[in-house]
Amino acid sequence: MYYKRKIDKYLDEWLLRKDKSPALVVGIRQCGKTQSIIEFAKRNNLTLIELNFWTHQEYCKDFDNSLEVDELISNISLRFPQIKINPSNSLIFFDEIQECPRARLSFKNFEKDGRYKVIGSGSYLGINGYIKGDSTPAPIGYEEVYNMKTMDFEEFLWALGYTEEQIDNLSIYLKDRKPVPENVHELFKSEFLKYTCIGGFPKVVKDYVNKKNLMSAYRILNSIVFDMKSDFGRRKDKNGNPSFMPSEVARIQHVFDLIPSFLTKENKRFIVSKIESGNSMQKKDAIEYLIQAHIISKAYNLEIPSLPLNGEKIESQFKLFPEDIGLVTSMYGLDTLIAISKGNLGQGKGAIYEALVFDSLIKSGFEPYYFAKESGLEIDFVISYQGYATLIEAKAKNGNTKSSKTVLKNKDHYGETKLIKIGDYNIGSSEDTLTIPHYMTFLLSRFNLDY
């Protein structure tokens, strides 16, 4: 069974445009890219011609010479003699396109030709020089990139059977600044705990929907994490040989393994020097690999929480968060899952909860930063929101917001800021502060919130 995803809408809109370039869907492995594209073809009655360059590396040979569209279509037709490729109702799908850089380069010719609908997808497209020794340029300006993540809480609710109308009704409470009725509040808190336990990988969510068993879904999640770690260093050279040394693969794995320990520290900042072996550049490369493979993201510290945030970031100070909360749960183990399922989100000095809020923010399209000073002033996250630098306090339970109050009061030094408190609350608001329950974080991007 296919679960509705938010990318469905974007791809349908892409199809309707007459001036479209080839689409490129990127994201972490197993986030559902391939299945969403297959369902897109079915939904729109398109004949699918799928070339998977990972399972069929021989397909790459069809792109070795001319990239003229008619010649490529002729080559592809020979691979699929039973399918008639008709520009009006066919979809050409290049899966695992990072394995064939010239297939991606062909987007330029397909865009100029304009007759065919072409989509590519891949998980490692952010890694510069994925195929060592290959200097094929990317078709800049000739592709439309869609970043796909694992399922967010709203998509999880859809999978459980909640309708868009029911979720829209929930959003009305946020729009009107009215507390959610207690029975509804408790229901969504319960669903959110389940999501926190297993995260948003579609395969894991499907197992939970079918069996309603968190332990079974957790086992699937651990298998995905194991496969992901086994896949580190997958890059190869032009001859198909691994281009990573065993020491480089070990370094990447060590960065991944270090993340949970840093998230439990007081300031949660990642210290590059703690990575075993290698010089400074090699250690930074290991971090960059995981970022460009969409497995983790950086949250940078700020000089001051003032817009534009990107201009205030401190490059050398950052936190690392996995891009799916399920990865975090898996890292901390079964005891943590049991604690979360019972409502204890304050595990590891708030590490789980802070990672959970990060998960919700990035999946809503925000770029989270944080603000921390040696003096002890510390804000969990800062985002650019509705024209303001907005402080985010992520508290599993009612917590101290002394640092946020200090920033809010000192407008001469920090500028005009607002505050959103996310935690085990119902909805509330005041002049500068909005308080929301944790399960509503995904709704923040829906409204032009007036403080």
C-alpha positions in Angstrom: 0.0 0.0 0.0 1.2 3.5 -0.9 1.0 6.2 1.7 0.4 9.7 0.5 3.4 12.0 0.6 3.8 15.8 0.4 6.0 15.4 -2.7 2.9 14.0 -4.5 1.5 17.5 -4.8 4.8 19.0 -6.0 5.2 16.4 -8.7 1.6 16.8 -9.9 2.1 20.5 -10.2 5.4 19.9 -12.0 3.6 17.8 -14.6 1.1 20.5 -15.4 3.7 23.1 -16.2 4.5 23.5 -19.9 7.9 25.0 -19.4 9.2 22.4 -17.0 12.8 21.1 -16.8 13.5 17.5 -15.8 12.8 16.9 -12.1 15.4 15.6 -9.7 14.3 14.1 -6.4 17.0 13.9 -3.8 17.1 12.6 -0.2 18.3 10.0 2.3 18.1 6.4 1.3 14.8 4.7 1.9 12.8 7.9 2.4 10.4 6.8 -0.4 11.7 8.5 -3.5 11.4 5.6 -5.9 7.9 4.6 -4.7 6.6 8.1 -4.8 7.7 8.5 -8.5 6.3 5.1 -9.4 2.9 6.1 -7.8 3.1 9.5 -9.6 3.3 7.7 -12.9 0.3 5.5 -12.0 -1.7 8.4 -10.7 -1.3 10.3 -13.9 -1.7 7.4 -16.3 1.9 7.6 -17.5 3.8 4.7 -19.0 6.9 4.3 -16.8 10.3 3.6 -18.2 12.5 3.0 -15.2 16.3 2.8 -15.6 17.9 1.9 -12.2 21.6 2.6 -12.6 22.5 0.8 -9.4 20.9 -2.6 -10.2 21.6 -2.3 -13.9 24.9 -0.6 -14.4 25.0 -1.6 -18.0 22.4 1.1 -18.7 25.2 3.6 -18.2 26.8 2.5 -21.4 23.9 4.0 -23.3 25.1 7.5 -22.3 28.7 7.0 -23.1 28.5 8.6 -26.6 26.0 11.1 -27.9 23.5 12.7 -25.5 21.2 13.8 -28.3 17.6 13.0 -27.2 16.6 11.0 -30.3 19.6 8.8 -30.0 19.1 8.3 -26.2 15.4 7.4 -26.7 16.5 4.9 -29.4 19.0 3.3 -26.9 16.4 3.2 -24.1 13.8 1.7 -26.5 16.2 -1.2 -27.2 16.4 -1.9 -23.4 12.6 -2.0 -23.2 11.3 -3.4 -26.5 7.9 -4.2 -25.1 7.2 -0.5 -24.2 6.4 2.2 -26.8 7.9 5.4 -25.6 5.4 8.1 -26.5 6.3 11.7 -25.5 2.7 12.5 -24.6 2.1 9.7 -22.0 5.5 8.3 -21.0 7.7 9.1 -18.0 11.4 8.4 -18.2 12.7 7.7 -14.7 16.5 7.6 -14.0 16.8 6.0 -10.6 20.0 6.1 -8.6 21.2 8.6 -11.1 24.4 9.4 -9.2 25.7 6.1 -10.6 25.6 7.6 -14.1 26.6 11.3 -14.2 26.1 11.5 -18.0 22.5 10.5 -17.5 22.1 13.5 -15.3 24.0 15.6 -17.8 21.5 14.6 -20.5 18.9 16.7 -18.6 20.2 19.7 -20.5 19.3 18.2 -23.8 15.9 16.8 -22.6 15.1 20.3 -21.2 15.9 22.0 -24.5 14.1 19.3 -26.5 11.0 19.7 -24.4 9.0 16.6 -25.6 9.7 14.1 -22.8 8.8 14.0 -19.2 12.0 13.0 -17.3 12.6 12.5 -13.5 15.8 11.4 -11.8 16.3 10.4 -8.2 19.3 9.7 -6.0 20.6 9.6 -2.4 24.2 10.7 -2.8 23.8 13.6 -5.3 25.2 16.1 -2.8 28.6 14.3 -2.7 31.0 16.1 -4.9 32.8 13.8 -7.2 30.7 10.8 -6.2 32.4 8.7 -8.9 36.1 9.4 -8.4 37.9 10.5 -11.5 34.7 11.5 -13.3 34.6 15.2 -14.2 31.1 15.3 -15.7 29.5 18.6 -14.8 26.0 18.9 -13.3 23.3 20.4 -15.6 23.0 23.6 -13.6 19.9 25.5 -14.7 18.4 22.5 -16.5 16.8 20.6 -13.6 14.2 21.2 -10.9 15.4 19.8 -7.6 13.0 18.5 -5.0 14.5 17.6 -1.6 12.5 14.7 -0.1 12.8 13.7 3.6 11.4 10.9 5.6 7.8 11.1 6.6 6.9 14.0 8.9 4.3 13.8 11.6 1.5 14.9 9.3 2.4 12.2 6.7 2.5 9.7 9.6 -1.1 10.8 10.6 -2.2 10.3 7.0 -0.7 6.8 7.1 -2.7 6.1 10.2 -5.9 7.1 8.4 -6.4 10.6 9.6 -7.9 12.8 6.8 -6.7 16.2 5.7 -10.0 17.6 7.0 -9.3 16.3 10.5 -5.8 17.8 10.5 -7.2 21.1 9.1 -9.6 21.1 12.1 -6.6 20.7 14.4 -4.8 23.6 12.7 -7.8 25.9 13.4 -7.0 25.9 17.1 -3.5 27.2 16.3 -4.8 29.8 13.9 -7.3 31.1 16.5 -4.9 30.7 19.5 -7.4 28.6 21.4 -6.5 25.6 23.6 -7.1 22.2 22.0 -9.9 20.3 23.8 -8.4 17.9 26.3 -9.6 14.7 24.6 -8.2 15.8 21.2 -5.0 17.0 22.9 -4.3 13.7 24.6 -5.1 11.8 21.4 -2.5 13.7 19.3 0.1 13.5 22.1 -0.3 9.7 22.1 0.1 9.5 18.3 3.2 11.8 18.4 4.9 9.5 21.0 4.5 6.6 18.5 6.0 8.8 15.8 8.9 9.7 18.1 9.6 6.0 18.8 9.9 4.9 15.2 10.4 8.0 13.0 9.4 8.5 9.4 11.1 5.8 7.2 8.1 4.6 5.1 9.0 0.9 5.6 9.0 1.3 9.3 5.7 3.3 9.3 4.1 0.6 7.1 5.1 -2.1 9.5 3.6 -0.2 12.4 0.4 0.6 10.6 0.0 -3.1 9.7 0.9 -4.6 13.0 0.4 -1.8 15.6 3.5 -3.1 17.3 6.3 -0.6 18.2 8.8 -3.4 18.8 8.3 -4.9 15.4 8.7 -1.5 13.8 11.7 -0.8 15.9 13.4 -4.0 14.6 12.8 -2.8 11.0 14.2 0.6 11.9 17.4 -1.0 13.3 17.8 -3.0 10.1 17.6 0.2 8.0 20.2 1.9 10.3 22.5 -1.2 10.0 22.2 -1.2 6.2 22.8 2.6 6.1 26.0 2.3 8.1 27.1 -0.6 6.0 26.7 1.6 3.0 29.1 4.3 4.1 31.9 4.8 1.7 29.8 3.6 -1.3 31.5 6.0 -3.6 33.6 4.3 -6.4 36.0 5.3 -9.2 35.4 5.1 -12.9 36.4 1.5 -13.0 33.9 0.5 -10.4 36.5 0.1 -7.6 35.8 1.5 -4.1 37.4 4.9 -3.8 37.3 5.1 0.0 40.1 3.6 2.1 38.9 1.4 5.0 40.2 4.1 7.4 38.0 6.7 5.7 34.9 4.5 6.0 35.7 3.9 9.7 36.0 7.7 10.2 32.6 8.3 8.7 31.1 5.5 10.9 32.8 7.1 13.9 31.2 10.5 13.3 27.8 8.8 13.1 28.4 6.9 16.3 29.6 10.0 18.2 26.4 12.0 17.6 24.3 10.5 20.5 27.1 11.2 23.0 27.4 14.9 22.0 23.6 15.4 22.1 23.6 14.4 25.8 26.3 16.9 26.7 25.3 20.2 28.3 26.0 22.4 25.2 25.5 19.6 22.7 28.1 21.1 20.4 30.0 18.7 18.2 33.8 18.7 18.7 35.6 17.7 15.5 38.8 16.9 17.4 37.0 13.9 19.1 36.9 12.0 15.8 39.4 9.2 15.9 42.4 9.4 13.4 42.9 11.6 10.5 43.9 15.2 10.1 41.5 18.1 10.5 40.5 18.2 6.8 39.8 14.4 6.8 37.6 14.7 9.9 35.6 17.5 8.3 35.3 15.4 5.1 33.7 12.6 7.1 31.1 15.0 8.6 30.5 16.5 5.1 29.9 13.0 3.7 27.1 12.3 6.1 25.6 15.8 5.4 25.7 15.5 1.7 24.2 12.0 1.9 21.2 13.6 3.7 21.8 11.5 6.8 22.6 14.3 9.2 22.3 18.1 9.3 24.2 20.9 11.0 22.8 23.6 13.2 25.2 26.5 13.6 25.7 28.7 16.6 25.0 32.4 16.1 27.0 35.5 17.0 23.7 37.1 17.8 20.1 35.9 17.1 19.4 38.6 14.5 18.4 38.5 10.8 19.8 37.5 8.4 20.7 34.4 10.5 23.1 33.1 7.8 25.2 36.2 8.2 25.5 35.6 12.0 26.5 31.9 12.0 29.8 30.8 13.5 31.2 28.2 11.1 33.4 26.5 13.7 30.5 25.9 16.2 27.7 23.5 15.3 25.5 20.7 16.5 24.8 17.6 14.4 21.4 16.1 14.2 20.2 13.0 12.3 17.6 13.9 9.7 15.1 11.5 11.1 14.1 11.1 14.7 14.0 7.3 14.2 17.7 7.4 13.7 18.1 9.1 17.1 15.9 6.5 18.8 17.8 3.7 17.3 21.1 5.2 18.4 20.0 5.3 22.1 18.5 1.8 22.1 15.5 -0.2 23.3 15.4 1.3 26.9 15.0 4.8 25.3 12.2 3.6 23.1 10.4 2.1 26.1 10.8 5.3 28.1 9.5 7.4 25.2 6.5 5.1 24.7 5.6 5.9 28.3 5.7 9.6 27.7 9.3 10.3 28.9 10.7 12.6 26.3 13.4 14.1 28.6 15.8 11.3 28.0 19.6 12.1 27.9 19.3 15.6 29.3 16.7 16.5 26.7 18.7 15.1 23.8 15.7 13.2 22.4 13.4 16.1 22.6 15.7 18.6 21.1 16.4 16.2 18.2 12.7 15.7 17.8 12.0 19.4 17.5 14.9 19.7 15.0 13.3 16.9 13.0 9.9 18.8 13.0 11.5 22.1 12.0 13.6 20.9 9.1 10.8 18.8 7.7 8.7 22.0 7.8 11.2 23.8 5.6 13.0 25.8 8.3 16.8 26.1 8.7 17.4 25.9 12.5 20.3 27.6 14.2 21.1 27.9 17.9 22.5 30.6 20.2 24.9 29.9 23.0 27.4 32.0 24.9 30.1 31.2 27.4 28.2 33.2 29.9 25.6 30.5 30.0 23.0 32.2 27.8 21.6 29.4 25.6 18.6 29.2 23.2 17.8 25.7 21.8 17.0 26.9 18.3 16.6 30.1 16.3 14.7 30.3 13.0 13.8 33.0 10.6 10.0 33.2 10.9 7.5 35.7 9.5 10.1 38.4 9.3 11.6 38.0 12.8 14.5 36.1 14.3 12.4 33.7 16.4 13.7 31.9 19.4 12.6 28.2 19.8 12.5 26.8 23.3 12.2 23.0 23.1 11.2 21.7 26.5 9.8 18.2 27.0 8.2 19.5 30.2 7.7 23.0 31.6 11.3 24.4 31.7 13.3 27.5 32.5 13.2 30.1 29.6 15.5 32.6 31.4 17.8 32.9 28.4 15.0 33.6 26.0 13.6 36.3 28.3 17.0 37.9 28.5 17.1 38.1 24.7 13.5 39.3 24.3 14.1 42.1 26.8 17.4 43.4 25.4 16.1 44.7 22.0 18.9 47.3 21.8 21.5 44.5 21.8 19.7 41.6 20.1 17.1 43.4 17.9 13.4 42.6 17.7 12.9 38.9 18.4 9.9 36.6 19.1 9.6 33.3 21.1 7.9 30.0 20.4 7.8 27.5 23.2 7.3 23.9 22.2 6.6 21.3 24.8 4.1 19.5 26.9 1.7 22.4 26.8 -1.6 23.4 25.2 -1.8 26.4 23.0 -1.2 29.8 24.6 0.1 33.2 23.5 1.2 36.6 24.7 2.7 39.7 23.1 6.0 38.2 22.2 5.5 34.5 22.9 3.5 31.6 21.3 3.2 28.3 23.2 2.3 25.2 21.3 2.2 21.4 22.0 5.0 19.4 20.5 2.7 17.6 18.1 1.8 20.9 16.4 5.3 21.9 15.3 4.6 20.7 11.7 1.8 23.3 11.5 4.1 26.3 12.1 4.7 26.9 8.4 1.0 27.0 7.5 0.1 30.3 8.9 1.2 33.9 9.0 1.2 33.9 12.7 0.5 37.3 14.4 2.1 37.5 17.7 
